Amino acid sequence: MTEVTTARRSRITPEREAELYEAVLDLLREVGYDALTMDAVAARTRSSKATLYRQWGGKAELVAKAVRHSKPGGLGLDEVDTGSLRGDLHALTQRSDDCEMEQNSALMRGLAMAVHGNPDLLQAFRAHLIEPELAEFHRVVQRAIDRGEVRADNPAIKFMMHMMLGGFAARTMIDELPPTQEFLLSYIDAVVLPALGITSD
């Protein structure tokens, strides 16, 4: 099965794949998930639907992988190692500028609503975004535990992803403002790190 998947994906270059993902995100911003069709993606990217289905299987997986691809530096959080958990979380936040954060916030709000009515999309998001990021956050926190920064029995550890996503999402809902680097860096120092038993200097 792995050999078949590899063979399928070898037909599209990384540059072409990136171009397709960007087109998918553009369409999502324009029409939303429910109105996005594989026909529209094929037309926008001058691809055949057969190619799209062969490569991604369907709309849900294509969208989930496009969102994953759009993350600065890919996922790669576990590749950031500044020597401290604060440094790692700050470095992650600084991968996106304020304009990118605003665009991503609007996109994710729309997709969050779509997930509730689309089990396939939820499954694809879990497989390609949520579970990989949970695993990466776990590795980053484990490094902090190994360095003695965080106690292994701290109950806030299992809520770290909730805290990070919550600050990003709540900025717009509560303050009616887009998330910014300044806001998120302050949020990390004031909320996330103290919950993990770390006080910033």
Contacts in CASP RR format, 6 or more apart in sequence:
PFRMAT RR
TARGET T0000
AUTHOR 0000-0000-0000
METHOD contacts of the structure
MODEL  1
MTEVTTARRSRITPEREAELYEAVLDLLREVGYDALTMDAVAARTRSSKA
TLYRQWGGKAELVAKAVRHSKPGGLGLDEVDTGSLRGDLHALTQRSDDCE
MEQNSALMRGLAMAVHGNPDLLQAFRAHLIEPELAEFHRVVQRAIDRGEV
RADNPAIKFMMHMMLGGFAARTMIDELPPTQEFLLSYIDAVVLPALGITS
D
8 54 0 8 1.000
8 55 0 8 1.000
9 55 0 8 1.000
11 51 0 8 1.000
11 55 0 8 1.000
12 20 0 8 1.000
12 51 0 8 1.000
12 55 0 8 1.000
17 69 0 8 1.000
18 69 0 8 1.000
19 45 0 8 1.000
20 41 0 8 1.000
20 45 0 8 1.000
20 47 0 8 1.000
20 52 0 8 1.000
20 66 0 8 1.000
21 65 0 8 1.000
21 66 0 8 1.000
21 69 0 8 1.000
21 70 0 8 1.000
22 66 0 8 1.000
22 70 0 8 1.000
23 41 0 8 1.000
23 44 0 8 1.000
23 45 0 8 1.000
24 36 0 8 1.000
24 41 0 8 1.000
24 62 0 8 1.000
24 63 0 8 1.000
24 66 0 8 1.000
25 66 0 8 1.000
25 67 0 8 1.000
25 70 0 8 1.000
25 107 0 8 1.000
26 44 0 8 1.000
27 36 0 8 1.000
27 40 0 8 1.000
27 41 0 8 1.000
27 44 0 8 1.000
28 36 0 8 1.000
28 63 0 8 1.000
28 66 0 8 1.000
28 107 0 8 1.000
28 111 0 8 1.000
29 103 0 8 1.000
29 106 0 8 1.000
29 107 0 8 1.000
31 40 0 8 1.000
32 110 0 8 1.000
32 114 0 8 1.000
33 59 0 8 1.000
33 63 0 8 1.000
33 110 0 8 1.000
33 111 0 8 1.000
33 114 0 8 1.000
33 118 0 8 1.000
33 121 0 8 1.000
34 114 0 8 1.000
34 118 0 8 1.000
36 59 0 8 1.000
36 63 0 8 1.000
37 59 0 8 1.000
38 49 0 8 1.000
38 52 0 8 1.000
38 53 0 8 1.000
38 58 0 8 1.000
38 59 0 8 1.000
38 62 0 8 1.000
39 49 0 8 1.000
41 47 0 8 1.000
41 52 0 8 1.000
41 62 0 8 1.000
42 48 0 8 1.000
42 49 0 8 1.000
42 51 0 8 1.000
42 52 0 8 1.000
52 58 0 8 1.000
52 62 0 8 1.000
56 62 0 8 1.000
56 65 0 8 1.000
59 120 0 8 1.000
59 121 0 8 1.000
60 118 0 8 1.000
60 120 0 8 1.000
60 121 0 8 1.000
60 123 0 8 1.000
60 124 0 8 1.000
61 124 0 8 1.000
61 128 0 8 1.000
63 111 0 8 1.000
63 121 0 8 1.000
63 124 0 8 1.000
64 121 0 8 1.000
64 124 0 8 1.000
64 125 0 8 1.000
64 127 0 8 1.000
64 128 0 8 1.000
64 129 0 8 1.000
65 124 0 8 1.000
65 128 0 8 1.000
67 107 0 8 1.000
67 108 0 8 1.000
67 111 0 8 1.000
67 125 0 8 1.000
67 128 0 8 1.000
67 129 0 8 1.000
68 74 0 8 1.000
68 75 0 8 1.000
68 128 0 8 1.000
68 129 0 8 1.000
68 132 0 8 1.000
70 104 0 8 1.000
72 95 0 8 1.000
72 96 0 8 1.000
72 100 0 8 1.000
73 95 0 8 1.000
75 132 0 8 1.000
75 133 0 8 1.000
75 136 0 8 1.000
76 136 0 8 1.000
77 88 0 8 1.000
77 92 0 8 1.000
77 133 0 8 1.000
77 136 0 8 1.000
77 137 0 8 1.000
77 139 0 8 1.000
77 140 0 8 1.000
78 136 0 8 1.000
78 139 0 8 1.000
78 140 0 8 1.000
80 88 0 8 1.000
80 91 0 8 1.000
80 92 0 8 1.000
80 140 0 8 1.000
81 88 0 8 1.000
81 143 0 8 1.000
82 88 0 8 1.000
82 90 0 8 1.000
82 91 0 8 1.000
83 143 0 8 1.000
83 147 0 8 1.000
84 144 0 8 1.000
84 147 0 8 1.000
84 149 0 8 1.000
85 140 0 8 1.000
85 141 0 8 1.000
85 143 0 8 1.000
85 144 0 8 1.000
85 149 0 8 1.000
85 150 0 8 1.000
85 193 0 8 1.000
85 196 0 8 1.000
85 198 0 8 1.000
86 188 0 8 1.000
86 189 0 8 1.000
86 193 0 8 1.000
86 198 0 8 1.000
86 200 0 8 1.000
88 140 0 8 1.000
88 143 0 8 1.000
88 144 0 8 1.000
89 164 0 8 1.000
89 188 0 8 1.000
89 192 0 8 1.000
89 193 0 8 1.000
90 185 0 8 1.000
90 188 0 8 1.000
93 181 0 8 1.000
93 184 0 8 1.000
93 185 0 8 1.000
93 188 0 8 1.000
94 181 0 8 1.000
94 185 0 8 1.000
96 104 0 8 1.000
96 181 0 8 1.000
97 181 0 8 1.000
98 178 0 8 1.000
98 180 0 8 1.000
98 181 0 8 1.000
101 168 0 8 1.000
101 178 0 8 1.000
101 179 0 8 1.000
101 180 0 8 1.000
101 181 0 8 1.000
101 184 0 8 1.000
102 178 0 8 1.000
102 179 0 8 1.000
105 168 0 8 1.000
105 169 0 8 1.000
105 171 0 8 1.000
105 172 0 8 1.000
105 178 0 8 1.000
105 179 0 8 1.000
108 168 0 8 1.000
108 169 0 8 1.000
109 169 0 8 1.000
109 172 0 8 1.000
111 121 0 8 1.000
111 125 0 8 1.000
112 169 0 8 1.000
114 121 0 8 1.000
115 121 0 8 1.000
115 122 0 8 1.000
115 125 0 8 1.000
133 161 0 8 1.000
134 161 0 8 1.000
137 160 0 8 1.000
137 161 0 8 1.000
137 164 0 8 1.000
141 150 0 8 1.000
141 157 0 8 1.000
141 160 0 8 1.000
141 196 0 8 1.000
144 150 0 8 1.000
144 196 0 8 1.000
144 198 0 8 1.000
145 151 0 8 1.000
145 152 0 8 1.000
149 196 0 8 1.000
149 198 0 8 1.000
150 157 0 8 1.000
150 196 0 8 1.000
150 197 0 8 1.000
150 198 0 8 1.000
151 197 0 8 1.000
154 196 0 8 1.000
154 197 0 8 1.000
156 163 0 8 1.000
156 195 0 8 1.000
156 196 0 8 1.000
156 197 0 8 1.000
157 196 0 8 1.000
159 195 0 8 1.000
160 192 0 8 1.000
160 196 0 8 1.000
163 191 0 8 1.000
163 192 0 8 1.000
163 195 0 8 1.000
164 192 0 8 1.000
167 179 0 8 1.000
167 184 0 8 1.000
167 187 0 8 1.000
167 191 0 8 1.000
168 179 0 8 1.000
168 184 0 8 1.000
171 177 0 8 1.000
171 178 0 8 1.000
171 179 0 8 1.000
171 180 0 8 1.000
171 183 0 8 1.000
171 184 0 8 1.000
172 178 0 8 1.000
172 179 0 8 1.000
177 183 0 8 1.000
189 200 0 8 1.000
193 199 0 8 1.000
193 200 0 8 1.000
END
